Amino acid sequence: MRIILASSNRGKIAEFQAYLKGYEVLSYGEIMKPFEIEEYGKSFKENAIIKSRAVFGRLGDKNAVVLSDDSGISVPLLGGIPGIYSARFAGIETNAKKNLELLVQKLKEAGVERADAFYTAAIALSTDKGDFSVHGWMYGEAVTNPKGNNGFGYDPMFIPKGFDKTLGELEESVKAKFSHRARALELALILLKTLIKDRK
């Protein structure tokens, strides 16, 4: 069984491949020309399923499993932003650095140096049996003084609960034990094993 990742984000791809050792894991860009997928969902779950379903539809391989995720950071003090718009917070034609800088700016405009925040990861699996999804969360604080070069996205400005360092300062091996994506992947693995068992 091949697991195809419906993502072109190098950081996410590396994270998935590290966690799904023992499986043949490929980015969809390795086997087909990448194409634009309109994320019109109103939740992380909806957007994750939209992406996995779109890639599965183009694959034409009933034996493949397409895995995707939609994830982001939410700051309740700011009304929950950026939420599902985390990847394009500073605009459609943007990058991770600009997204982070805008969130830092929003916190400063609110008159705070740190605020409660949480990450959400929705992972979807599309197969010939249908679409499935699971969630994972990680809680902590968003801060206005980003630190560290590890990870990607908003990691340098997020301090997970129980730590005094940002995700950008923590080693990948440490984050893999409690991150939102790791928790969602743990549940996704249960689904994968069930799907494999059903095909035997």
Contact map, one row per residue, 1 for C-alpha under 8 A:
11100000000000000000001100000000000000000000000000000000000000111000000000000000000000000000000000000000000000000000000000000000000000000000000000000000000000000000000000000000000000000000000000010000
11110000000000000000001111000000000000000000000000000000000000111000000000000000000000000000000000000000000000000000000000000000000000000000000000000000000000000000000000000000000000000000000000000000
11111000000000000000001111000000000000000000000000000000000000011110000000000000000000000000000000000000000000000000000000000000000000000000000000000000000000000000000000000000000000000000000000000000
01111100000000000000000011110000000000000000000000000000000000011110000000000000000000000000000000000000000000000000000000000000000000000000000000000000000000000000000000000000000000000000000000000000
00111110000010000000000011110000000000000000000000010000000000000111000000000000000000000000000000000000000000000000000000000000000000000000000000000000000000000000000000000000000000000000000000000000
00011111000000000000000000110000000000000000000000110010000000000111100000000000000000000000000000000000000000000000000000000000000000000000000000000000000000000000000000000000000000000000000000000000
00001111100110000000000000111000000000000000000000000000000000000001000000000000000000000000000000000000000000000000000000000000000000000000000000000000000000000000000000000000000000000000000000000000
00000111110010000000000000111000010000000000000000000000000000000000000000000000000000000000000000000000000000000000000000000000000000000000000000000000000000000000000000000000000000000000000000000000
00000011111110000000000000000000000000000000000000000000000000000000000000000000000000000000000000000000000000000000000000000000000000000000000000000000000000000000000000000000000000000000000000000000
00000001111111000000000000000000000000000000000000000000000000000000000000000000000000000000000000000000000000000000000000000000000000000000000000000000000000000000000000000000000000000000000000000000
00000000111111100000000000000000000000000000000000000000000000000000000000000000000000000000000000000000000000000000000000000000000000000000000000000011000000000000000000000000000000000000000000000000
00000010111111110000000000000000000000000000000000000000000000000000000000000000000000000000000000000000000000000000000000000000000000000000000000000000000000000000000000000000000000000000000000000000
00001011111111111000000000100000000000000000000000000000000000000000000000000000000000000000000000000000000000000000000000000000000000000000000000000000000000000000000000000000000000000000000000000000
00000000011111111100000000000000000000000000000000000000000000000000000000000000000000000000000000000000000000000000000000000000000000000000000000000000000000000000000000000000000000000000000000000000
00000000001111111110000000000000000000000000000000000000000000000000000000000000000000000000000000000000000000000000000000000000000000000000000000000000000000000000000000000000000000000000000000000000
00000000000111111111000000000000000000000000000000000000000000000000000000000000000000000000000000000000000000000000000000000000000000000000000000000000000000000000000000000000000000000000000000000000
00000000000011111111100010000000000000000000000000000000000000000000000000000000000000000000000000000000000000000000000000000000000000000000000000000000000000000000000000000000000000000000000000000000
00000000000001111111100000000000000000000000000000000000000000000000000000000000000000000000000000000000000000000000000000000000000000000000000000000000000000000000000000000000000000000000000000000000
00000000000000111111100000000000000000000000000000000000000000000000000000000000000000000000000000000000000000000000000000000000000000000000000000000000000000000000000000000001000001001000000000000000
00000000000000011111111010000000000000000000000000000000000000000000000000000000000000000000000000000000000000000000000000000000000000000000000000000000000000000000000000000000000000000000000000000000
00000000000000001111111100000000000000000000000000000000000000000000000000000000000000000000000000000000000000000000000000000000000000000000000000000000000000000000000000000000000000000000000000000000
00000000000000000001111100000000000000000000000000000000000000000000000000000000000000000000000000000000000000000000000000000000000000000000000000000000000000000000000000000000000000000000000000000000
11100000000000000001111110000000000000000000000000000000000000000000000000000000000000000000000000000000000000000000000000000000000000000000000000000000000000000000000000000000000000000000000000000000
11100000000000000000111111000000000000000000000000000000000000000000000000000000000000000000000000000000000000000000000000000000000000000000000000000000000000000000000000000000000000000000000000000000
01111000000000001001001111100000000000000000000000000000000000000000000000000000000000000000000000000000000000000000000000000000000000000000000000000000000000000000000000000000000000000000000000000000
01111000000000000000000111110100000000000000000000000000000000000000000000000000000000000000000000000000000000000000000000000000000000000000000000000000000000000000000000000000000000000000000000000000
00011111000010000000000011111110000000000000000000000000000000000000000000000000000000000000000000000000000000000000000000000000000000000000000000000000000000000000000000000000000000000000000000000000
00011111000000000000000001111111010000000000000000000010000000000000000000000000000000000000000000000000000000000000000000000000000000000000000000000000000000000000000000000000000000000000000000000000
00000011000000000000000000111111110000000000000000000000000000000000000000000000000000000000000000000000000000000000000000000000000000000000000000000000000000000000000000000000000000000000000000000000
00000000000000000000000001111111100000000000000000000000000000000000000000000000000000000000000000000000000000000000000000000000000000000000000000000000000000000000000000000000000000000000000000000000
00000000000000000000000000111111100000000000000000000000000000000000000000000000000000000000000000000000000000000000000000000000000000000000000000000000000000000000000000000000000000000000000000000000
00000000000000000000000000011111110000000000000000000000000000000000000000000000000000000000000000000000000000000000000000000000000000000000000000000000000000000000000000000000000000000000000000000000
00000000000000000000000000001111111000000000000000000000000000000000000000000000000000000000000000000000000000000000000000000000000000000000000000000000000000000000000000000000000000000000000000000000
00000001000000000000000000011001111100000000000000000000000000000000000000000000000000000000000000000000000000000000000000000000000000000000000000000000000000000000000000000000000000000000000000000000
00000000000000000000000000000000111110000000000000000000000000000000000000000000000000000000000000000000000000000000000000000000000000000000000000000000000000000000000000000000000000000000000000000000
00000000000000000000000000000000011111000000000000000000000000000000000000000000000000000000000000000000000000000000000000000000000000000000000000000000000000000000000000000000000000000000000000000000
00000000000000000000000000000000001111100000000001100100000000000000000000000000000000000000000000000000000000000000000000000000000000000000000000000000000000000000000000000000000000000000000000000000
00000000000000000000000000000000000111110000000000000000000000000000000000000000000000000000000000000000000000000000000000000000000000000000000000000000000000000000000000000000000000000000000000000000
00000000000000000000000000000000000011111000001001100000000000000000000000000000000000000000000000000000000000000000000000000000000000000000000000000000000000000000000000000000000000000000000000000000
00000000000000000000000000000000000001111100001000000000000000000000000000000000000000000000000000000000000000000000000000000000000000000000000000000000000000000000000000000000000000000000000000000000
00000000000000000000000000000000000000111111111001000000000000000000000000000000000000000000000000000000000000000000000000000000000000000000000000000000000000000000000000000000000000000000000000000000
00000000000000000000000000000000000000011111011000000000000000000000000000000000000100000000000000000000000000000000000000000000000000000000000000000000000000000000000000000000000000000000000000000000
00000000000000000000000000000000000000001111111000000000000000000000000000000000000100000000000000000000000000000000000000000000000000000000000000000000000000000000000000000000000000000000000000000000
00000000000000000000000000000000000000001111111100000000000000000000111000000000000100000000000000000000000000000000000111000000000000000000000000000000000000000000000000000000000000000000000000000000
00000000000000000000000000000000000000001011111110000000000000000000010000000000000000000000000000000000000000000000000001110000000011100000000000000000000000000000000000000000000000000000000000000000
00000000000000000000000000000000000000001111111111000000000000000000000000000000000000000000000000000000000000000000000000000000000000000000000000000000000000000000000000000000000000000000000000000000
00000000000000000000000000000000000000111111111111100000000000000000010000000000000000000000000000000000000000000000000000000000000000000000000000000000000000000000000000000000000000000000000000000000
00000000000000000000000000000000000000000001111111110000000000000001110000000000000000000000000000000000000000000000000001110000000000000000000000000000000000000000000000000000000000000000000000000000
00000000000000000000000000000000000000000000111111111000000000000001000000000000000000000000000000000000000000000000000000111100001110000000000000000000000000000000000000000000000000000000000000000000
00000000000000000000000000000000000010101000011111111100000000000000000000000000000000000000000000000000000000000000000000000000000000000000000000000000000000000000000000000000000000000000000000000000
00000100000000000000000000000000000010100000001111111110000000000001000000000000000000000000000000000000000000000000000000000000000000000000000000000000000000000000000000000000000000000000000000000000
00001100000000000000000000000000000000000000000111111111000000000111000000000000000000000000000000000000000000000000000000011100000000000000000000000000000000000000000000000000000000000000000000000000
00000000000000000000000000000000000000000000000011111111100000000100000000000000000000000000000000000000000000000000000000000100001000000000000000000000000000000000000000000000000000000000000000000000
00000000000000000000000000000000000010000000000001111111110000000000000000000000000000000000000000000000000000000000000000000000000000000000000000000000000000000000000000000000000000000000000000000000
00000100000000000000000000010000000000000000000000111111111000000100000000000000000000000000000000000000000000000000000000000000000000000000000000000000000000000000000000000000000000000000000000000000
00000000000000000000000000000000000000000000000000011111111110011100000000000000000000000000000000000000000000000000000000000110000000000000000000000000000000000000000000000000000000000000000000000000
00000000000000000000000000000000000000000000000000001111111100000000000000000000000000000000000000000000000000000000000000000000000000000000000000000000000000000000000000000000000000000000000000000000
00000000000000000000000000000000000000000000000000000111111100000000000000000000000000000000000000000000000000000000000000000000000000000000000000000000000000000000000000000000000000000000000000000000
00000000000000000000000000000000000000000000000000000011111110000000000000000000000000000000000000000000000000000000000000000000000000000000000000000000000000000000000000000000000000000000000000000000
00000000000000000000000000000000000000000000000000000001111111000000000000000000000000000000000000000000000000000000000000000000000000000000000000000000000000000000000000000000000000000000000000000000
00000000000000000000000000000000000000000000000000000001001111110000000000000000000000000000000000000000000000000000000000000000000000000000000000000000000000000000000000000000000000000000000000000000
00000000000000000000000000000000000000000000000000000000000111110000000000000000000000000000000000000000000000000000000000000011000000000000000000000000000000000000000000000000000000000000000000000000
11000000000000000000000000000000000000000000000000000000000011111000000000000000000000000000000000000000000000000000000000000011000000000000000000000000000000000000000000000000000000000000000000000000
11110000000000000000000000000000000000000000000000000001000011111100000000000000000000000000000000000000000000000000000000000010000000000000000000000000000000000000000000000000000000000000000000000000
11110000000000000000000000000000000000000000000000000001000000111110000000000000000000000000000000000000000000000000000000001110000000000000000000000000000000000000000000000000000000000000000000000000
00111100000000000000000000000000000000000000000000011011000000011111000000000000000000000000000000000000000000000000000000001110000000000000000000000000000000000000000000000000000000000000000000000000
00111100000000000000000000000000000000000000000000010000000000001111100000000000000000000000000000000000000000000000000000111100000000000000000000000000000000000000000000000000000000000000000000000000
00001110000000000000000000000000000000000000000110110000000000000111110000000000000000000000000000000000000000000000000000111000000000000000000000000000000000000000000000000000000000000000000000000000
00000100000000000000000000000000000000000001000100000000000000000011111000000000000000000000000000000000000000000000000011110000000000000000000000000000000000000000000000000000000000000000000000000000
00000000000000000000000000000000000000000001101100000000000000000001111100000000000100000000000000000000000000000000000011100000000000000000000000000000000000000000000000000000000000000000000000000000
00000000000000000000000000000000000000000001000000000000000000000000111110000000000101000000000000000000000000000000001111000000000000000000000000000000000000000000000000000000000000000000000000000000
00000000000000000000000000000000000000000000000000000000000000000000011111000000011111100000000000000000000000000000001110000000000000000000000000000000000000000000000000000000000000000000000000000000
00000000000000000000000000000000000000000000000000000000000000000000001111100000111101000000000000000000000000000000111100000000000000000000000000000000010000000000000000000000000000000000000000000000
00000000000000000000000000000000000000000000000000000000000000000000000111110001111000000000000000000000000000000000111100000000000000000000000000000000000000000000000000000000000000000000000000000000
00000000000000000000000000000000000000000000000000000000000000000000000011111111111000000000000000000000000000000011110000000000000000000000010000000000000000000000000000000000000000000000000000000000
00000000000000000000000000000000000000000000000000000000000000000000000001111111100000000000000000000000000000000001100000000000000000000000000000000000000000000000000000000000000000000000000000000000
00000000000000000000000000000000000000000000000000000000000000000000000000111111000000000000000000000000000000000011000000000000000000000000000000000000000000000000000000000000000000000000000000000000
00000000000000000000000000000000000000000000000000000000000000000000000000111111100000000000000000000000011001000000000000000000000000000000000000000000000000000000000000000000000000000000000000000000
00000000000000000000000000000000000000000000000000000000000000000000000000111111100000000000000000000000000000000000000000000000000000000000000000000000000000000000000000000000000000000000000000000000
00000000000000000000000000000000000000000000000000000000000000000000000001111111111000000000000000000000000000000000000000000000000000000000000000000000000000000000000000000000000000000000000000000000
00000000000000000000000000000000000000000000000000000000000000000000000011110111111011000000000000000000000000000000000000000000000000000000000000000000000000000000000000000000000000000000000000000000
00000000000000000000000000000000000000000000000000000000000000000000000111100001111111001000000000000010000000000000000000000000000000000000000000000000000000000000000000000000000000000000000000000000
00000000000000000000000000000000000000000000000000000000000000000000000111100001111111000000000000000000000000000000000000000000000000000000000000000000000000000000000000000000000000000000000000000000
00000000000000000000000000000000000000000111000000000000000000000000011110000000011111100000000000000000000000000000000000000000000000000000000000000000000000000000000000000000000000000000000000000000
00000000000000000000000000000000000000000000000000000000000000000000000100000000111111111000000000000000000000000000000000000000000000000000000000000000000000000000000000000000000000000000000000000000
00000000000000000000000000000000000000000000000000000000000000000000001110000000111111111000000000100000000000000000000000000000000000000000000000000000000000000000000000000000000000000000000000000000
00000000000000000000000000000000000000000000000000000000000000000000000100000000000111111000001100100000000000000000000000000000000000000000000000000000100000000000000000000000000000000000000000000000
00000000000000000000000000000000000000000000000000000000000000000000000000000000000011111111111000100000000000000000000000000000000000000000000000000000000000000000000000000000000000000000000000000000
00000000000000000000000000000000000000000000000000000000000000000000000000000000010011111111000000100100000000000000000000000000000000000000000000000000000000000000000000000000000000000000000000000000
00000000000000000000000000000000000000000000000000000000000000000000000000000000000000011111011001100100000000000000000000000000000000000000000000000000000000000000000000000000000000000000000000000000
00000000000000000000000000000000000000000000000000000000000000000000000000000000000000011111110000000000000000000000000000000000000000000000000000000000000000000000000000000000000000000000000000000000
00000000000000000000000000000000000000000000000000000000000000000000000000000000000000011111110000000000000000000000000000000000000000000000000000000000000000000000000000000000000000000000000000000000
00000000000000000000000000000000000000000000000000000000000000000000000000000000000000010011111000000000000000000000000000000000000000000000000000000000000000000000000000000000000000000000000000000000
00000000000000000000000000000000000000000000000000000000000000000000000000000000000000010111111101100000000000000000000000000000000000000000000000000000000000000000000000000000000000000000000000000000
00000000000000000000000000000000000000000000000000000000000000000000000000000000000000110100111111100000000000000000000000000000000000000000000000000000000000000000000000000000000000000000000000000000
00000000000000000000000000000000000000000000000000000000000000000000000000000000000000100000011111110000000000000000000000000000000000000000000000000001110000000000000000000000000000000000000000000000
00000000000000000000000000000000000000000000000000000000000000000000000000000000000000000000001111111000000000000000000000000000000000000000000000000000100000000000000000000000000000000000000000000000
00000000000000000000000000000000000000000000000000000000000000000000000000000000000000000100011111111100000000000000000000000000000000000000000000000000000000000000000000000000000000000000000000000000
00000000000000000000000000000000000000000000000000000000000000000000000000000000000001111100011111111110000000000000000000000000000000000000000000000000110000000000000000000000000000000000000000000000
00000000000000000000000000000000000000000000000000000000000000000000000000000000000000000000000111111111000000000000000000000000000000000000000000000000110010000000000000000000000000000000000000000000
00000000000000000000000000000000000000000000000000000000000000000000000000000000000000000000000011111111100000000000000000000000000000000000000000000000000000000000000000000000000000000000000000000000
00000000000000000000000000000000000000000000000000000000000000000000000000000000000000001100000001111111110000000000000000000000000000000000000000000000000000000000000000000000000000000000000000000000
00000000000000000000000000000000000000000000000000000000000000000000000000000000010000000000000000111111111000000000000000000000000000000000000000000000000000000000000000000000000000000000000000000000
00000000000000000000000000000000000000000000000000000000000000000000000000000000000000000000000000011111111100000000000000000000000000000000001110000000000000000000000000000000000000000000000000000000
00000000000000000000000000000000000000000000000000000000000000000000000000000000000000000000000000001111111110000000000000000000000000000000000100000000000000000000000000000000000000000000000000000000
00000000000000000000000000000000000000000000000000000000000000000000000000000100000000000000000000000111111111000000000000000000000000000000000000000000000000000000000000000000000000000000000000000000
00000000000000000000000000000000000000000000000000000000000000000000000000000100000000000000000000000011111111111110000000000000000000000000001100000000000000000000000000000000000000000000000000000000
00000000000000000000000000000000000000000000000000000000000000000000000000000000000000000000000000000001111111111000000000000000000000000000000100000000000000000000000000000000000000000000000000000000
00000000000000000000000000000000000000000000000000000000000000000000000000000000000000000000000000000000111111110000000000000000000000000000000000000000000000000000000000000000000000000000000000000000
00000000000000000000000000000000000000000000000000000000000000000000000000000100000000000000000000000000011111110000000000000000000000000000000000000000000000000000000000000000000000000000000000000000
00000000000000000000000000000000000000000000000000000000000000000000000000000000000000000000000000000000001111111000000000000000000000000000000000000000000000000000000000000000000000000000000000000000
00000000000000000000000000000000000000000000000000000000000000000000000000000000000000000000000000000000001111111110000000000000000000000000000000000000000000000000000000000000000000000000000000000000
00000000000000000000000000000000000000000000000000000000000000000000000000000000000000000000000000000000001100111110000000000000000000000000001110000000000000000000000000000000000000000000000000000000
00000000000000000000000000000000000000000000000000000000000000000000000000000000000000000000000000000000001000011111000000000000000000000000111100000000000000000000000000000000000000000000000000000000
00000000000000000000000000000000000000000000000000000000000000000000000000101000000000000000000000000000001000011111100000000000000000000000111000000000000000000000000000000000000000000000000000000000
00000000000000000000000000000000000000000000000000000000000000000000000000111000000000000000000000000000000000000111110000000000000000000011110000000000000000000000000000000000000000000000000000000000
00000000000000000000000000000000000000000000000000000000000000000000000011110000000000000000000000000000000000000011111000000000000000000011110000000000000001000000000000000000000000000000000000000000
00000000000000000000000000000000000000000000000000000000000000000000000011100000000000000000000000000000000000000001111100000000000000001111100000000000000000000000000000000000000000000000000000000000
00000000000000000000000000000000000000000000000000000000000000000000001111000000000000000000000000000000000000000000111110000000000000001110000000000000000000000000000000000000000100000000000000000000
00000000000000000000000000000000000000000001000000000000000000000000001111000000000000000000000000000000000000000000011111000000000000111100000000000000000000000000000000000000000110000000000000000000
00000000000000000000000000000000000000000001000000000000000000000000111100000000000000000000000000000000000000000000001111100000000000111000000000000000000000000000000000000000000110010000000000000000
00000000000000000000000000000000000000000001100100000000000000000000111000000000000000000000000000000000000000000000000111110000000011110000000000000000000000000000000000000000000010010000000000000000
00000000000000000000000000000000000000000000100110000000000000000011110000000000000000000000000000000000000000000000000011111000000011100000000000000000000000000000000000000000000000011001000000000000
00000000000000000000000000000000000000000000100110010000000000000011100000000000000000000000000000000000000000000000000001111100001111000000000000000000000000000000000000000000000000000000000000000000
00000000000000000000000000000000000000000000000010010000000000001111000000000000000000000000000000000000000000000000000000111110001110000000000000000000000000000000000000000000000000000001000000000000
00000000000000000000000000000000000000000000000010011001000000001110000000000000000000000000000000000000000000000000000000011111111100000000000000000000000000000000000000000000000000000000000000000000
00000000000000000000000000000000000000000000000000000001000001111100000000000000000000000000000000000000000000000000000000001111111000000000000000000000000000000000000000000000000000000000000000000000
00000000000000000000000000000000000000000000000000000000000001100000000000000000000000000000000000000000000000000000000000000111110000000000000000000000000000000000000000000000000000000000000000000000
00000000000000000000000000000000000000000000000000000000000000000000000000000000000000000000000000000000000000000000000000000111111000000000000000000000000000000000000000000000000000000000000000000000
00000000000000000000000000000000000000000000000000000000000000000000000000000000000000000000000000000000000000000000000000000111111100000000000000000000000000000000000000000000000000000000000000000000
00000000000000000000000000000000000000000000000010001000000000000000000000000000000000000000000000000000000000000000000000011110111110000000000000000000000000000000000000000000000000000000000000000000
00000000000000000000000000000000000000000000000010000000000000000000000000000000000000000000000000000000000000000000000000011100011111000000000000000000000000000000000000000000000000000000000000000000
00000000000000000000000000000000000000000000100010000000000000000000000000000000000000000000000000000000000000000000000001111000001111100000000000000000000000000000000000000000000000000001000000000000
00000000000000000000000000000000000000000000100000000000000000000000000000000000000000000000000000000000000000000000000001110000000111110000000000000000000000000000000000000000000000010011000000000000
00000000000000000000000000000000000000000000100000000000000000000000000000000000000000000000000000000000000000000000000111100000000011111000000000000000000000000000000000000000000100110010000000000000
00000000000000000000000000000000000000000000000000000000000000000000000000000000000000000000000000000000000000000000000111000000000001111100000000000000000000000000000000000000001111111000000000000000
00000000000000000000000000000000000000000000000000000000000000000000000000000000000000000000000000000000000000000000011110000000000000111110000000000000000000000000000000000000001110110000000000000000
00000000000000000000000000000000000000000000000000000000000000000000000000000000000000000000000000000000000000000000011100000000000000011111000000000000000000010000000000000000011100000000000000000000
00000000000000000000000000000000000000000000000000000000000000000000000000000000000000000000000000000000000000000001111000000000000000001111100000000000000000011000000000000000000000000000000000000000
00000000000000000000000000000000000000000000000000000000000000000000000000000000000000000000000000000000000000000001110000000000000000000111110000000000000001111000000000000000000000000000000000000000
00000000000000000000000000000000000000000000000000000000000000000000000000000000000000000000000000000000000000000111110000000000000000000011111000000000000001111000000000000000000000000000000000000000
00000000000000000000000000000000000000000000000000000000000000000000000000100000000000000000000000000000000000000111100000000000000000000001111100000000000011100000000000000000000000000000000000000000
00000000000000000000000000000000000000000000000000000000000000000000000000000000000000000000000000000001001000001110000000000000000000000000111111000000000011100000000000000000000000000000000000000000
00000000000000000000000000000000000000000000000000000000000000000000000000000000000000000000000000000001101100001100000000000000000000000000011111000000000010000000000000000000000000000000000000000000
00000000000000000000000000000000000000000000000000000000000000000000000000000000000000000000000000000001000000001000000000000000000000000000001111100000000010000000000000000000000000000000000000000000
00000000000000000000000000000000000000000000000000000000000000000000000000000000000000000000000000000000000000000000000000000000000000000000001111110000000111000000010000000000000000000000000000000000
00000000000000000000000000000000000000000000000000000000000000000000000000000000000000000000000000000000000000000000000000000000000000000000000011111000000110000000010110000000000000000000000000000000
00000000000000000000000000000000000000000000000000000000000000000000000000000000000000000000000000000000000000000000000000000000000000000000000001111100000100000000011111000000000000000000000000000000
00000000000000000000000000000000000000000000000000000000000000000000000000000000000000000000000000000000000000000000000000000000000000000000000000111111000100000000000110000000000000000000000000000000
00000000000000000000000000000000000000000000000000000000000000000000000000000000000000000000000000000000000000000000000000000000000000000000000000011111001100000000001111110000000000000000000000000000
00000000001000000000000000000000000000000000000000000000000000000000000000000000000000000000000000000000000000000000000000000000000000000000000000001111101100000000001100010000000000000000000000000000
00000000001000000000000000000000000000000000000000000000000000000000000000000000000000000000000100000000000000000000000000000000000000000000000000001111111100000000000100000000000000000000000000000000
00000000000000000000000000000000000000000000000000000000000000000000000000000000000000100000000110110000000000000000000000000000000000000000000000000011111100000000000000000000000000000000000000000000
00000000000000000000000000000000000000000000000000000000000000000000000010000000000000000000000100110000000000000000000000000000000000000000000000000001111111000000000000000000000000000000000000000000
00000000000000000000000000000000000000000000000000000000000000000000000000000000000000000000000000000000000000000000000000000000000000000000000000000111111111000000011100000000000000000000000000000000
00000000000000000000000000000000000000000000000000000000000000000000000000000000000000000000000000000000000000000000000000000000000000000000000001111111111111000000011110000000000000000000000000000000
00000000000000000000000000000000000000000000000000000000000000000000000000000000000000000000000000010000000000000000000000000000000000000000011111100000011111100000011100000000000000000000000000000000
00000000000000000000000000000000000000000000000000000000000000000000000000000000000000000000000000000000000000000000100000000000000000000001111001000000011111110000011100000000000000000000000000000000
00000000000000000000000000000000000000000000000000000000000000000000000000000000000000000000000000000000000000000000000000000000000000000001111000000000000011111011111000000000000000000000000000000000
00000000000000000000000000000000000000000000000000000000000000000000000000000000000000000000000000000000000000000000000000000000000000000111100000000000000001111111111000000000000000000000000000000000
00000000000000000000000000000000000000000000000000000000000000000000000000000000000000000000000000000000000000000000000000000000000000000011100000000000000000111110000000000000000000000000000000000000
00000000000000000000000000000000000000000000000000000000000000000000000000000000000000000000000000000000000000000000000000000000000000000000000000000000000000011111000000000000000000000000000000000000
00000000000000000000000000000000000000000000000000000000000000000000000000000000000000000000000000000000000000000000000000000000000000000000000000000000000000111111110000000000000000000000000000000000
00000000000000000000000000000000000000000000000000000000000000000000000000000000000000000000000000000000000000000000000000000000000000000000000000000000000000110111110000000000000000000000000000000000
00000000000000000000000000000000000000000000000000000000000000000000000000000000000000000000000000000000000000000000000000000000000000000000000000000000000000110011111111000000000000000000000000000000
00000000000000000000000000000000000000000000000000000000000000000000000000000000000000000000000000000000000000000000000000000000000000000000000001110000001111110011111111000000000000000000000000000000
00000000000000000000000000000000000000000000000000000000000000000000000000000000000000000000000000000000000000000000000000000000000000000000000000010110001111110000111111100010000000000000000000000000
00000000000000000000000000000000000000000000000000000000000000000000000000000000000000000000000000000000000000000000000000000000000000000000000000111111001111000000111111000000000000000000000000000000
00000000000000000000000000000000000000000000000000000000000000000000000000000000000000000000000000000000000000000000000000000000000000000000000000111100000100000000111111100000000000000000000000000000
00000000000000000000000000000000000000000000000000000000000000000000000000000000000000000000000000000000000000000000000000000000000000000000000000010100000000000000111111110110000000000000000000000000
00000000000000000000000000000000000000000000000000000000000000000000000000000000000000000000000000000000000000000000000000000000000000000000000000000100000000000000001011111110000000000000000000000000
00000000000000000000000000000000000000000000000000000000000000000000000000000000000000000000000000000000000000000000000000000000000000000000000000000110000000000000000001111111000000000000000000000000
00000000000000000000000000000000000000000000000000000000000000000000000000000000000000000000000000000000000000000000000000000000000000000000000000000000000000000000000000111111100000000000000000000000
00000000000000000000000000000000000000000000000000000000000000000000000000000000000000000000000000000000000000000000000000000000000000000000000000000000000000000000000001111111110000000000000000000000
00000000000000000000000000000000000000000000000000000000000000000000000000000000000000000000000000000000000000000000000000000000000000000000000000000000000000000000001001111111111000000000000000000000
00000000000000000010000000000000000000000000000000000000000000000000000000000000000000000000000000000000000000000000000000000000000000000000000000000000000000000000000000011111111001000000000000000000
00000000000000000000000000000000000000000000000000000000000000000000000000000000000000000000000000000000000000000000000000000000000000000000000000000000000000000000000000001111111001000000000000000000
00000000000000000000000000000000000000000000000000000000000000000000000000000000000000000000000000000000000000000000000000000000000000000100000000000000000000000000000000000111111101100000000000000000
00000000000000000000000000000000000000000000000000000000000000000000000000000000000000000000000000000000000000000000000000000000000000011100000000000000000000000000000000000011111111100000000000000000
00000000000000000000000000000000000000000000000000000000000000000000000000000000000000000000000000000000000000000000001110000000000000111100000000000000000000000000000000000000011111110000000000000000
00000000000000000000000000000000000000000000000000000000000000000000000000000000000000000000000000000000000000000000000111000000000000011000000000000000000000000000000000000000001111111000000000000000
00000000000000000010000000000000000000000000000000000000000000000000000000000000000000000000000000000000000000000000000000000000000000010000000000000000000000000000000000000001111111111100000000000000
00000000000000000000000000000000000000000000000000000000000000000000000000000000000000000000000000000000000000000000000000000000000000111000000000000000000000000000000000000000011111111110000000000000
00000000000000000000000000000000000000000000000000000000000000000000000000000000000000000000000000000000000000000000000011100000000001111000000000000000000000000000000000000000000111111111000000000000
00000000000000000010000000000000000000000000000000000000000000000000000000000000000000000000000000000000000000000000000000100000000000010000000000000000000000000000000000000000000011111111100000000000
00000000000000000000000000000000000000000000000000000000000000000000000000000000000000000000000000000000000000000000000000000000000000000000000000000000000000000000000000000000000001111111110000000000
00000000000000000000000000000000000000000000000000000000000000000000000000000000000000000000000000000000000000000000000000000000000001100000000000000000000000000000000000000000000000111111111000000000
00000000000000000000000000000000000000000000000000000000000000000000000000000000000000000000000000000000000000000000000000101000000011000000000000000000000000000000000000000000000000011111111100000000
00000000000000000000000000000000000000000000000000000000000000000000000000000000000000000000000000000000000000000000000000000000000000000000000000000000000000000000000000000000000000001111111110000000
00000000000000000000000000000000000000000000000000000000000000000000000000000000000000000000000000000000000000000000000000000000000000000000000000000000000000000000000000000000000000000111111111000000
00000000000000000000000000000000000000000000000000000000000000000000000000000000000000000000000000000000000000000000000000000000000000000000000000000000000000000000000000000000000000000011111111100000
00000000000000000000000000000000000000000000000000000000000000000000000000000000000000000000000000000000000000000000000000000000000000000000000000000000000000000000000000000000000000000001111111110000
00000000000000000000000000000000000000000000000000000000000000000000000000000000000000000000000000000000000000000000000000000000000000000000000000000000000000000000000000000000000000000000111111111000
00000000000000000000000000000000000000000000000000000000000000000000000000000000000000000000000000000000000000000000000000000000000000000000000000000000000000000000000000000000000000000000011111111100
00000000000000000000000000000000000000000000000000000000000000000000000000000000000000000000000000000000000000000000000000000000000000000000000000000000000000000000000000000000000000000000001111111110
10000000000000000000000000000000000000000000000000000000000000000000000000000000000000000000000000000000000000000000000000000000000000000000000000000000000000000000000000000000000000000000000111111111
00000000000000000000000000000000000000000000000000000000000000000000000000000000000000000000000000000000000000000000000000000000000000000000000000000000000000000000000000000000000000000000000011111111
00000000000000000000000000000000000000000000000000000000000000000000000000000000000000000000000000000000000000000000000000000000000000000000000000000000000000000000000000000000000000000000000001111111
00000000000000000000000000000000000000000000000000000000000000000000000000000000000000000000000000000000000000000000000000000000000000000000000000000000000000000000000000000000000000000000000000111111
00000000000000000000000000000000000000000000000000000000000000000000000000000000000000000000000000000000000000000000000000000000000000000000000000000000000000000000000000000000000000000000000000011111
